[in-house]
């Protein structure tokens, strides 16, 4: 039973480029129970303090005694300059305004901490992704766990169990270079190369905005035909295009082609990260894009066809031994933030 007595309740936040999720949690055994949660739109807010104050005012009897706030961006001196928003998470200022201790962590530190505290056999929270031969390798309880998530951006986190609990380390792995593995992805690389001076990152294609960039590339290069529906998508404001493409993925061939190319690039990005981290504790695919299109990831060898076949054939057998999961529990980043506080991550 959850302990919701005064002083035990914790405020947690998960601030991404699109959504700002707030929750109040109470300890329950070795885990946490969510007492209340609310979602705001990140782009509609000017700071984190204002939505927190509105959220807490809705239920004044539930007063948190501490807070762990996670956001999309590197942590420096208890501050996060959000990667996909115009404002910051400022730990010291929030602590003074709220009158409670505040911890600030990267969003994928929170998510990875949550992953390391779940049971991979719990299919209500994660779904195993079969390899091309049907194998479902079991995770090594002592192995590295790698979390890769695509949403407004591309996030990467990793951690490993240790004698004192779990250790999670920060990463900005979503900004590695965009993989190139055939003529089409080379053409996409060239299409995107004019934006950053060092060439496109994986995040530029493996993300919600990346889906729109891939869709535009396919149309502009003549790889898919223009139709009234594709013209309608291109006429939308840029922030609205990813959702429109996703909504028409089963009805419009150009949308489905863009989604499948994103999945292929996601898989090759995961293969590169898998070779770097050797996540025998499991590779966990997370984020809004994965959640919305989990069936497409789980259907046939679409993801695995590119994950298991890399530019290094000697690595392919190794990648086939790694357990891969699709994260289904959308609250893991919230409970993970609470665990991060408990661990002092």
C-alpha positions in Angstrom: 0.0 0.0 0.0 1.3 3.4 -0.9 2.5 5.7 1.9 1.0 9.1 1.1 1.5 10.8 4.4 2.9 14.3 4.5 6.6 14.4 3.7 6.6 11.1 1.8 4.9 12.4 -1.3 7.3 13.3 -4.2 6.8 15.7 -7.1 8.3 14.4 -10.4 8.5 16.0 -13.8 9.4 14.7 -17.3 9.9 17.7 -19.6 10.3 16.9 -23.3 10.2 19.0 -26.4 6.4 18.4 -26.8 5.0 17.2 -23.5 5.5 18.3 -19.9 4.4 15.5 -17.5 4.0 16.2 -13.8 3.0 13.6 -11.1 2.8 13.1 -7.4 4.1 9.8 -6.2 4.2 7.9 -2.9 6.5 5.1 -1.9 4.9 1.6 -2.2 7.2 -1.2 -1.2 10.4 -1.0 -3.2 8.6 1.1 -5.8 6.2 4.0 -6.2 2.6 4.6 -6.8 1.4 7.5 -8.9 -1.2 9.4 -6.9 -1.9 12.1 -9.6 -0.5 13.1 -12.9 -1.2 15.8 -15.5 0.2 16.6 -18.9 0.9 20.1 -20.3 2.3 21.2 -23.6 5.9 22.3 -23.2 5.7 25.0 -25.9 2.8 26.6 -24.2 4.7 27.2 -21.0 7.3 29.9 -20.2 8.9 28.1 -17.3 8.5 24.9 -15.2 7.4 26.8 -12.1 4.1 28.0 -13.4 2.7 24.6 -14.4 4.0 23.1 -11.2 2.1 25.7 -9.2 -1.1 25.2 -11.1 -0.7 21.4 -10.7 -0.2 21.6 -7.0 -3.0 24.0 -6.5 -5.5 21.5 -7.9 -5.0 19.2 -4.9 -3.7 21.2 -2.0 -4.0 18.3 0.5 -1.2 16.5 -1.4 1.9 18.5 -0.6 5.2 17.0 -1.8 8.2 16.9 0.5 10.8 16.7 -2.3 11.0 16.9 -6.1 13.0 15.2 -8.9 12.7 17.0 -12.2 13.9 15.5 -15.4 14.3 17.3 -18.8 15.6 16.8 -22.3 19.1 18.2 -22.2 22.4 17.9 -20.4 22.5 18.9 -16.7 25.0 21.6 -15.7 25.0 23.0 -12.1 21.4 21.7 -11.5 20.2 23.5 -14.7 18.9 22.1 -17.9 18.8 24.2 -21.0 16.0 22.3 -22.8 17.1 21.1 -26.2 13.8 21.6 -27.9 12.3 24.5 -25.9 13.2 28.1 -25.2 13.4 27.9 -21.4 15.4 26.3 -18.7 14.9 24.0 -15.7 16.6 25.8 -12.9 17.0 23.6 -9.8 18.1 26.2 -7.3 15.4 28.7 -8.3 12.7 26.0 -8.2 13.9 24.8 -4.8 13.6 28.3 -3.4 10.2 28.9 -4.9 8.7 25.5 -3.9 10.4 25.4 -0.4 11.4 21.7 -0.9 14.6 19.9 -1.9 14.9 19.7 -5.7 17.0 17.3 -7.8 17.5 17.8 -11.5 18.3 14.9 -13.9 18.4 14.3 -17.6 15.2 12.8 -18.9 16.9 9.6 -20.1 18.7 9.2 -16.8 15.2 9.0 -15.3 13.9 6.7 -18.0 16.9 4.4 -17.8 16.6 4.3 -14.0 13.0 3.3 -14.5 13.9 0.5 -16.9 16.5 -0.9 -14.5 13.9 -1.2 -11.8 11.3 -3.1 -14.0 10.9 -6.8 -14.5 11.7 -7.5 -18.2 9.3 -10.5 -17.9 6.4 -8.2 -17.2 4.8 -8.0 -20.6 2.3 -5.3 -19.5 5.3 -2.9 -19.3 7.6 -4.2 -22.0 7.2 -6.3 -25.1 10.1 -8.5 -26.3 11.1 -8.1 -29.9 12.0 -11.4 -31.6 15.1 -11.7 -33.6 14.9 -12.7 -37.3 15.3 -16.4 -36.3 12.5 -16.1 -33.7 14.9 -16.1 -30.8 14.2 -14.1 -27.6 17.4 -13.9 -25.7 17.1 -13.4 -21.9 18.7 -10.3 -20.4 21.7 -10.7 -18.2 20.7 -9.2 -14.8 24.3 -7.9 -14.4 24.6 -6.6 -17.9 24.4 -3.1 -19.3 20.9 -1.9 -20.2 20.6 0.5 -23.1 17.6 2.8 -23.7 17.1 4.5 -27.0 14.0 6.6 -27.5 12.6 8.7 -30.4 10.1 11.5 -29.9 10.6 15.2 -30.4 14.3 14.3 -30.2 16.4 11.1 -30.0 17.5 10.2 -26.5 20.0 7.6 -25.2 20.6 6.3 -21.7 22.5 3.4 -20.2 23.1 1.9 -16.9 24.1 -1.3 -15.0 23.1 -3.0 -11.8 25.7 -2.6 -9.1 26.1 -3.7 -5.4 24.5 -0.5 -4.2 21.5 -0.7 -6.6 21.9 0.6 -10.1 24.3 3.1 -11.7 23.0 5.2 -14.6 25.3 7.5 -16.6 24.4 10.5 -18.7 24.6 10.4 -22.4 23.9 12.6 -25.4 24.1 9.6 -27.8 21.2 10.8 -29.9 23.5 13.3 -31.5 25.8 10.7 -33.1 26.1 10.9 -36.9 23.2 9.7 -39.1 23.9 6.2 -40.3 24.3 5.6 -44.1 24.0 2.1 -45.4 22.6 2.3 -49.0 22.1 4.7 -51.9 18.8 6.0 -50.4 20.2 6.8 -47.0 23.3 8.4 -48.7 20.9 10.6 -50.7 19.0 11.5 -47.4 22.4 12.3 -45.8 23.2 14.7 -48.6 19.7 16.2 -48.4 20.1 16.9 -44.7 23.8 17.8 -44.8 23.4 21.5 -45.5 21.9 22.1 -42.1 24.6 21.5 -39.5 28.2 22.2 -40.5 29.4 18.7 -39.4 26.8 16.7 -41.2 23.4 15.5 -40.0 23.0 13.7 -36.7 20.9 10.6 -36.1 18.3 12.8 -34.3 17.7 14.8 -37.5 16.0 11.7 -39.1 15.2 9.5 -36.1 12.6 11.7 -34.3 9.2 13.2 -34.9 10.6 16.2 -36.9 12.9 13.6 -38.6 9.8 11.7 -39.9 8.7 15.0 -41.6 12.2 15.5 -43.0 12.3 12.0 -44.4 8.8 12.5 -45.9 9.8 15.7 -47.6 13.0 14.1 -48.9 11.1 11.2 -50.5 8.7 13.6 -52.2 11.3 16.2 -53.4 13.6 13.4 -54.7 10.7 11.8 -56.7 11.0 8.6 -54.8 7.3 8.7 -54.0 4.5 10.3 -56.1 2.8 13.5 -55.0 -0.9 13.2 -54.2 -3.5 15.6 -52.8 -2.9 14.1 -49.3 0.9 14.6 -49.5 0.4 18.2 -50.7 -2.0 18.7 -47.8 0.6 17.5 -45.3 3.3 19.8 -46.8 0.9 22.7 -46.5 0.7 22.3 -42.7 2.9 24.2 -40.3 6.1 22.1 -39.7 5.3 21.1 -36.1 2.0 19.5 -37.3 3.5 17.4 -40.1 4.8 14.4 -38.1 1.4 13.7 -36.5 -0.3 14.0 -39.9 2.2 11.6 -41.5 1.8 9.1 -38.7 -2.0 9.3 -38.9 -2.0 8.5 -42.7 0.7 5.8 -42.4 -1.7 3.0 -43.3 -3.6 4.9 -46.0 -0.9 6.9 -47.9 2.1 5.1 -49.4 4.4 8.1 -49.0 3.7 8.2 -45.3 4.3 4.5 -44.8 7.5 4.6 -46.8 8.7 7.5 -44.6 7.9 5.6 -41.4 9.6 2.4 -42.6 12.8 4.4 -43.6 12.7 6.0 -40.1 12.5 2.5 -38.5 15.4 1.3 -40.6 17.5 4.3 -39.6 16.5 3.8 -35.9 17.5 0.1 -36.2 21.0 1.0 -37.6 21.5 3.7 -35.0 20.6 1.1 -32.3 23.1 -1.3 -33.9 25.9 1.3 -33.7 25.0 2.0 -30.1 24.7 -1.8 -29.4 28.2 -2.3 -30.7 29.5 0.4 -28.5 27.7 -0.6 -25.2 27.1 -4.3 -25.7 23.8 -4.2 -23.8 23.5 -7.8 -22.6 21.0 -6.4 -20.0 18.7 -5.4 -22.8 18.1 -2.8 -25.5 14.9 -1.0 -24.7 13.2 1.0 -27.5 11.2 3.9 -26.0 9.7 7.3 -26.8 6.5 8.6 -28.4 7.3 7.4 -31.9 7.9 3.8 -30.7 4.8 3.9 -28.5 2.5 5.1 -31.4 4.0 2.6 -33.9 4.8 -0.4 -31.7 2.9 -2.7 -34.0 5.0 -1.7 -36.9 8.2 -2.4 -34.9 6.9 -5.7 -33.8 5.5 -6.8 -37.2 7.9 -9.1 -39.0 11.6 -8.5 -39.2 11.2 -4.8 -40.1 13.4 -3.5 -37.3 15.6 -6.6 -37.0 16.5 -6.8 -40.7 18.5 -3.6 -40.2 19.6 -4.1 -36.6 21.2 -7.5 -37.3 22.9 -6.8 -40.6 25.6 -4.1 -40.2 28.7 -3.0 -42.1 30.7 -5.4 -39.8 29.6 -9.0 -40.4 31.6 -10.1 -37.4 29.3 -8.0 -35.2 26.0 -9.4 -36.6 26.1 -12.7 -34.6 26.8 -10.6 -31.5 23.8 -8.3 -32.1 21.6 -11.4 -32.5 22.3 -12.4 -28.9 21.1 -9.1 -27.5 17.7 -9.0 -25.9 15.5 -6.2 -27.4 12.3 -4.8 -25.9 9.7 -2.2 -26.8 8.7 -0.1 -23.8 5.0 0.0 -23.2 4.9 1.7 -19.8 4.5 5.4 -20.5 5.0 6.2 -16.8 8.5 4.8 -16.5 10.2 8.2 -16.8 8.1 9.4 -13.8 8.7 6.4 -11.6 12.3 6.4 -12.8 12.7 10.0 -11.6 11.5 9.0 -8.1 14.0 6.1 -8.1 16.7 8.5 -9.2 16.0 10.7 -6.2 16.1 7.6 -3.9 19.5 6.6 -5.4 20.9 10.1 -5.5 21.6 9.8 -9.2 
